[in-house]
Amino acid sequence: MLERSLVNRAELDLGQRKVAVGAVVIGRNEGDRLVRCLDALVAQLPDPRSIVYVDSGSTDGSLDRAAERGIAVVTLDTSIPFTAARARNAGWRYLLEHAAFPLTHIQFIDGDCELDPGWLNLAVAHFATDRHLAVVCGRRRERFPQATPYNRLADMEWDTPIGEATACGGDALIRIEALQAVDGYDPSLICGEEPEMCIRLRRLGWKIWRLDGEMTLHDADMTRFSQWWKRSIRGGWAVAEGYARYGMAPEGYMAREYKSGWIWGVGIPTIGLLLSPVTWGLSLLLWGGYGLLGWRIYQYRRHQGDRPSHARLYSVYCVLSKFPQAIGQVQYWLTRWQGKQATLIEYKG
């Protein structure tokens, strides 16, 4: 039976083994969302020495909120472009050096998320089932999915298949031994750093697992179409960079998504327009393919158990996302061709 012991040292007792858990929170100007995140962690890991907050240039008092709770704060050098990967690396390395006791696992969590009270016990128990587990994650939900269609879409996006997985998201409990084996996240990536690290972990024989359990509440706070559009551009960038790195490797990472972005976001609309003068407009019938694509996506989501309204919402925006995805792919290749430094694509403003 899993029991909490030595709570002042943030330890979980699993049989004869002590599993010492720390937490790394990353954020920038998250305001009340960060307060909820930190308070939930302190409630589960009462020793603040096991928690670190890594800040990326906040101006809203986030550093003070963490310090008030006795949580260590690491501020990133502003002369170097911010990335979530860079912040997470700074956090786990700080904990390994400064924690008052040896840690075995680290819970990574974004500052706009709140950890579920039962998550750590559930995740730690699952780690005991397989020595080769590197990452365990669970269900991330939106705090206000009903507020906007964009929040609803994010909530549906978080609902990934249960069982052994190929990747995790930003919130996950990770075995430190595995984290050290791959030297953490790649700090040069402005997005998509979690699945990239998971590829390197799996190549070394580690496993990633998604549990059927509540992990975090996320507050996307997307209230405008422009936010969703920019977030989709960022997704296109992640697809292009993922494909550039591993698309031709055995994993075939992002190969399907990459081709889809070019075909639906660039190829079909361009061909339809260019051939229109010589086909008396008949080439524009190619655009009917978007309707067929939307219908296929709708049917798939209904088969997955979505209610009709949610499946329709998902299918419409999934088709529409092909265009900002293509923009993101183009931006990635232009930036790489020009030899420029990639910078964050932020949708929260």
N, C-alpha and C positions, 0 to 999 in steps of 0.2 A: 504494500500500500504506500502511495506517495504521501509524504508528510512534510510540512514546513518545519525546518529546524534552524537554529542559529540565525534567526531572521536579521539580527543586527549585522551579520556578515553576508547577507544576501545569498545564503546557501540553501539548496534544496536537497533533501535526503532521499536518495533513491536506493532502497535496499542497503547495501554496505558501502555504496559510493556517495561521496559528497560532490554535488554539481554546483559550482560557484558561478553565478550568473551576474554579468554586468550589463550595462545598457549605454548605447551611444545614440544621442538625439542630435539631429542636424536641422538647421532652420535659418530663416531669414525673414524678419518682420512678420512673424506669425501671430503676434498679439495674444488674444485670449486662447487661441488654439494651442499655443505653446504652454500656457499655464495649465490647461487641462491635461496635456501630454505629460508634463513634469509631475503634476500631482498624482496621476495614475501610476507612474513609475515609483514614486516615493512610497506609495501605499503598498506596493508589492516588493520593492527593494529598499527597505527602510534605512539602510546605511547609504547616505549620499555619496560615500567614497566609491561606490560601485557604479555611479552614473556620471556621465560627462555630456555636457552640451557643447556642440561645435557650431559657432556662429559665422555666417557669411555676410558680414557687413550690415547687421541690423541697426536701425536708427529708432526703434520703437520701445526701447527699454527691455528687450529680451534678455540681455546679459544680466540686468539687475534682477529680473524674475527668477533666473536660475540661481544666482548668488544668494538670494533671500532664502532659498531652500537648501543651502549648503552644498549645492551641486557645482562641481568644477566646470569652468568655462574655458574653452579654447577658441581663440579668435584667429581666423585665417588671414594671412598676409594679403592685403588688398591690391598689391602690385602684381599678383598672379591671378589669372582668371579663375573665378569660382567654378567648382563643379561639385556635385553631390558625392562623387567618388572620392575626390580629394578630401572632403569634409569627413566622410566615414573613415578613411584611412587615418586621418589625424586623430579621430576619436578612439579607435581601437588601440592604436599605438600608445596614446596617452594612458589609457587604462592599464595596459600591460606594464607600463613603467611606473605608474603612480598609485595603482590600487593598493589598498592596505592588506590585501590577501590575494593569493593566486586565483585567477579566474579560469574557468574551463569553457564557458560559452558566453557569447555576447548577443544581446537582443538589439538589433538595429531598428530604429524607428524614426520616421520623419516627424518634424515638429508640428505638423498639422494633423497628427493622428493621436488617438487615445487607446492604450493597451487594454484589452479585455481582462477582467480580474482573474479568469480561470486559465488564461493562455499559457503562462509559463509552466505551470504544473503539467498541463496536457502535452506541451512540446517536449519538456525534459523527459517525461515518461516515454515518449516515443523514441527519443535518442537512445534509450537503453535497449531498444529492440534490435539495433543494427550498428555495429562498430564503424561501418563505412558511411553512415549518414553524416553529411557535412552541413546541410541546411534543412531546417524544418520551418514551414510557413503555414498559414491558415487563411481563413476568410477575412479579407479586408472589405468593409462595407462603407458606403457613404453615410454620413451623419444625417444629411437632408436630401435623400434621393428624390423626394417628391417636390422639392423646391423649384427645380428647373429641369428641362429635358437633358441638359448637359451633365448635371449631377446624376440623373438616372442612367445615362449612358456610361458614366464612369463606374457606377455601382455594378452594372452588368459586365463591364470589362474585367472587374476584379474577380468575378466568379469563374475561376479556372478549374479544370478537372481535378478530382481527388486522386491521390496515389503518387507513385513515383513521377517526378516532373523533370523537365529539362532546364527549368529556370525558376527563379523567385523574383519578387519585387523588392521595393525598398525596405519593407518591414519583414524581418525574418530573424529567427534564432539560429546562430551559426557557431559551430564548433571551432574554437580558437586554433586547434591543431590544423584543421583544414584551411582556415583563413591564412595562417602563416605559410602553409605549403605552397600557396599561389601568390603570396605577398599582397593579398588583399585585392582591392578594386584598382582598375586602371584609371589614374587621375586625369588622363588626357581626354576621356570620354565625357561629352556634355550631356549625354543621355544614353540609356541602354547599357549602363555599366553592370547591372546585376546579372542579366543573362550572359553577358560576355565573361564575367568571372565564373559563372556556373559552367560554361563550356570548358574552361581551364580546369575546374574542379573535376568534372566528369572524365576528362582525359587522364586524370591521375587515379581514377577508380572510385572517387567519392560519389555519393548519391544525394539527390535533392528530393524532398518529399512535401507534398501538400496534404495537410490534415483536414478532415471534415469538422472543423471547429472554429469558433469565433476568435479572431486575433486582434484586429484593430478597427476603430471607427475613424474614417478619413473625412476631412472637410475640404472638398475640392473648391467650394465657393465659386463655381462658374455660373455667372448670371448673364453673360453676354455671348452672343454668337461669335464675336471676335476672339474671345478667350478660347472657345472650342476650336476655332480655326487655327489659332497659333499653336495650340497643343497638338493638333493634327499635323502641322508642319514639323513640329519637333519629332513626332512619331515617324514621319517620312525620313528625317535625318537619321534617326536610329536604325531604320531599315537599311538605308544606303550604307551606313558605316558598318553595320553588322554584316551585310553582304560582302562589302569590300574586304573584310577580315576573314570571314569564314564561309562565305557563300559557295566557294569552289572547293572547300574542304569536305571531308566525309560527312560532317554534320549538315551540310547544305543549308547553313543557317540563313534565314530570311530570304532564301532564293525565290520562294513562291510569292512572298509579299513584295519583293523587289520588282519582279516581272509584272505583277499585277498593277503596281503603281505606274509603271511606264505605259502599259497597255491601256488601262482605263483612264489614267490621268493625263496622258499625252497622246498616245497613238490613235485611239479611236476618234476623239474630237478633232485632231489635226487632219487625219485622213479624210474624215467626213467633210470637212470644210474645203480642203484643197481639191478634192475630186468633184465637189459640187458643180462647178461650172461645166465640166465635161460630161457629167452624168445627169444633167438637168435636175440636180438636187436629189437624185435617188441615193447617192452615197450617204446622205444625212440619215437614211434609214438605219445606218449602223448605230446611231444613237439609241435606237430601240433596245440595244443590248443592255443598256443601263436598267431598263425595266425588268428584263429577264434576270439580271444579276440580283436586283433587289428582291424579286420573287423567290429566288433560290435561298437568299439569306433569310428571308422571312420564314420560309418553310423549315430551314435548319433550326432557327431559334424556337419555333413552335414545337419542333421535335424535342428540343432541349427542355421544354416545360414552361417557356415564357408565355405570359398571357398575350392575347392578340395585340393589344395596344402597345405593349413593350416591344414585341417582335417587329411591329411596323416601324416604331421609332428607331430601333436599332438598324433595320434594313435600310431605311432612308438615309440615315446619317453615315452608315457604313459605305454606301455608294457615293455619297457626297464627299466623303473623306478622301476619295481617290485623288481629288484635285489638290488639296493642301499637302497630301502625302507626296505627290509628284513634285510640288514646289520644294518641299523639304529635301527630296532626293537631289534635285537640281542644285539647291543651295550647298549641299554637302560636297558635290563634285566640283562646283565652282570655287568654293573655299579651298578645297584640296589642290585644285589646279593652280590657284593663285598663290598658294603657299602661305595663306593667312592663318592666324590663330583662331580656332573655333571659340565662340562665346555662347553662354547660356541662352536658350530660347525660353523665356519665361512667359507664362500665360496669366499669372495672377496680378501683374501690374506692379 
